[in-house]
Structure formats: structure tokens, C-alpha cells
Amino acid sequence: MDTQDGNIMTIKQRITTIFLSCCLAFSAHAQLQQLDFVVAQVDDDIILHSELQQRIEMIKRQNRGNTLPNDALLRDQVLERMIIESIQLQMADRGGIRISEAQLNDALERIALQNDMSLPQFQQAMEAEGTSFQMAREQIRTEMRISRVQRFQVGERIQITDQDVDYFLASDLGRMASSAEYNLAHILIATPENASASDIRNAQNKANTLVQQLRAGADFKQVAIANSNARNALEGGDLGWRKEAQLPSLFAPIATQLAVGEISDPISSSGGFHIVTLLDKRGGATQIITQTKVRHILLQPNELRDEQQSQQLIQMLHQRLQAGEAFADLAREHSDDPGSGSQGGDLGWVNPGDMVPEFDQTMQRTANNTLSEPFQSQFGWHILTVEDRRETDIGVELQRNQIRQMLYSRRFEEELPIWLRKIRAEAYVDVKERQ
């Protein structure tokens, strides 16, 4: 009986243990389930508590050392930002807006380059700060998708007309913004206060001698350091970049007429004689560039021709061109560039930087009426020939394009908040009570 009772007690104890274990497991599971929950529903999307906390922590890491709002206010601000993001991302989904891995990698490389890092160095720096590179990567993808939605929805409604550009150029702000900037350097050969005629003559003679040396090729910076009495002599006389209205009135009329690298005659003043040179110039209505008239043949791998066969064919075409066959004829027959192939490979007049780097560099190295060696770019294998070069002033066109872009950006910044408020008001948003 005792043994039987003992067995009964053992079974009861086991049942109790199992029951308690199940209760504890259920309780633990329930607690785990409570760790994550919906904090907001946004149209067909939801925002989870874990996502919100993750974003808050990332913002805190990024702003370490800066003053942030209290936790409750920060939570509300971040949640509102995520709601607006969700609305736009759902618009991106409906519009089929995607960011490929290649596009994302290009964007990350540009960001790394802006921080003077390679992509691996950029990744290491982020992880050293406690930021998940994968999370940052996906956040950048999100921002790129949102940016495209904004450009399509807001940007395409903004039209900047020629009249808008004309009005801006005619305004005081427009005249200031569009005026040229000059990077000048100067040398001062000072005369003493109450200078005698002999003092003035000696200073003028020294200035004339220095001008001759400079025009003969002497380094302006070294001459300024050795001879100038100006305050910035040790900086080689460099005055930095200045608008015309900011130039010293004594030599502004002369300086603005100088060509880059040209040395002025000595300019007399009450304090001595000045020598001015134009180190560089930018902006304004004049900008001379060298345009190149170029033809090319492009071969791309396809279903019938792989990379190696494309390379072999471009080499064969190069030999035929060297033997005297017409470039235009071979381009019409073989080039895979749909734009220029039917035109005998003619790309017209090309500005520096218009083409991909490999093409641009080869074009710059190739002399007039000369055939390049075959070379490869991201588009395939090329041969190019340079037919001519010319100096062209694109200053007015460039200036108007810059102003057009500036006016577009200004209008975009004005319209974007209005649009964001509109889509926020039209969306179904249910913010849950805190749990």
C-alpha cells in the first residue's frame, strides 16, 4: 500500500510538474509575444513596435553628443516620420518603383567617396559606431525609392520657363548670383609714408622688374613671398575667390579684364605699386570649353557573341580601319549603338565629361584625325576617331541651366511639404495606444 501510494504521489507530482511547466512556457511565450506589437496601421501597411524602437536607437546613435527631445516626444516624431515614409513606399509599390542592387551599390559608393572612404572602409566605420551596415543599406534603399516618388509626384508638376529665368537674371539677387567669381593674387611694392620722388621711382622700377620676371615664367607665389609687402605675402598673395563687387576697387577694372595666368602692369596707389594676376575664373556669362567631334563603333556581347568574341571582332575592325576602310561604313555595318550606328558612328560635338570616364579619357588622349586603340567601358568595346576640336563658349547656356536648376530646387522645397501634408491627410492612419 505504501508503495502504491508512493507511485500515486509520484504520478501526481509528475502531472503537477508538467502542468506547471506548460503554464510557465505559455506565460513566457505570452511575454515574448508582447515584446512586439503593432503601433500604427497605415493604409495597407503596419508599423511594429520593434521597427519603431530600431529606428529610434539608430537616430540616437547618429546624434550621439547632440541634444535630442525627451523620449516620448522623440518617439512621436520618429513614428510620424515612419508613417509618412510608409505612405510613400506604398505609392512606390503601386508605381513599380524598385532600386536594383547595382543602383544601391553605386549610391553607397558615392556616399563613401563623399566621406573620403572606400566602400569597405565606410562599412567598417559604420559598424564601429554601432550601426548595422545592412540596416543602413536598406534605409538608403528606402530613401532612394521615396526620392523617386517625390520626383514623380511633385517634381513633374514644376515647370521653370525661360521667362522665369529671365526675371531672376534681371533681379538684384540674380545679378549677384550669376556674376563671375575671380581668384586673384597680388603683390604690393610699398612706398613709405611721405615718400620722396626717389622712393616712388625705386618702387616703380622694382615693380617693373618683377613684372618682367613673372611674364618670363617666374612663379607668382614665390615672387610674392620674397618681395610683397602685403599682409597676405606669405600666402603667395592669394586673395581667394571673390565676386566682382567684392574686389578691391583699385584694381577691379583691370583684374576682370585679365586672362587666366596673365600678369598686369604695375598699378599705382598712394601706398605703392600693385601687381595682379588672375589665377582662375568661374561662373559668369563666359565659360570656354574644348568640344570634340567624334565617331565611334560599339560592340556589345549578345546571344550570338560573347565577351571574348566581341573583343576579337573589335580588334579585327581596328585592323580594317588601319588598312584604310571608311569608319562610317564599318560603323553602320557593325556598331551596336542604336543612336549613332545608323549615322556612321557620328556622336557630333561632345563636351568634356559628357561620356563615361573610359570614353572621355580616350577621347581626350586621341589626336585629331587619329584612330584610338580598342578600349572597354561598361557598355562594351569601343573604337573612336577624333575628327575635329573647337573652343566653344557655353557660359550663357550653362548659367541659364544652373539658374533653372536653382529655381526648380527652390520650388520643389516649397511644394514638397504641401504634398506631404495632403497625402498624410488622405491616408488611413490608426495609431495604437501604447502597450
Secondary structure, DSSP 8 states (H G I E B T S, - for coil): -HHHHHHHHHHHHHHHHHHHHHHHHHHHHHHHHHTS-EEEEETTEEEEHHHHHHHHHHHHHHTTTS----HHHHHHHHHHHHHHHHHHHHHHHHTT----HHHHHHHHHHHHHHTT--HHHHHHHHHHTT--HHHHHHHHHHHHHHHHHHHHHTGGG----HHHHHHHHHSHHHHHHHS-EEEEEEEEEE--TT--HHHHHHHHHHHHHHHHHHHTT--HHHHHHHH--STTGGGTTEEEEEEGGGS-TTTHHHHTT--TT-B---EEETTEEEEEEEEEEESTT--EEEEEEEEEEEE---SS--HHHHHHHHHHHHHHHHTT--HHHHHHHH---TTTGGGTTEEEEE-TTSS-HHHHHHHHHS-TTEE---EEETTEEEEEEEEEEEEEE-HHHHHHHHHHHHHHHHHHHHHHHHHHHHHHHHS-EEE----
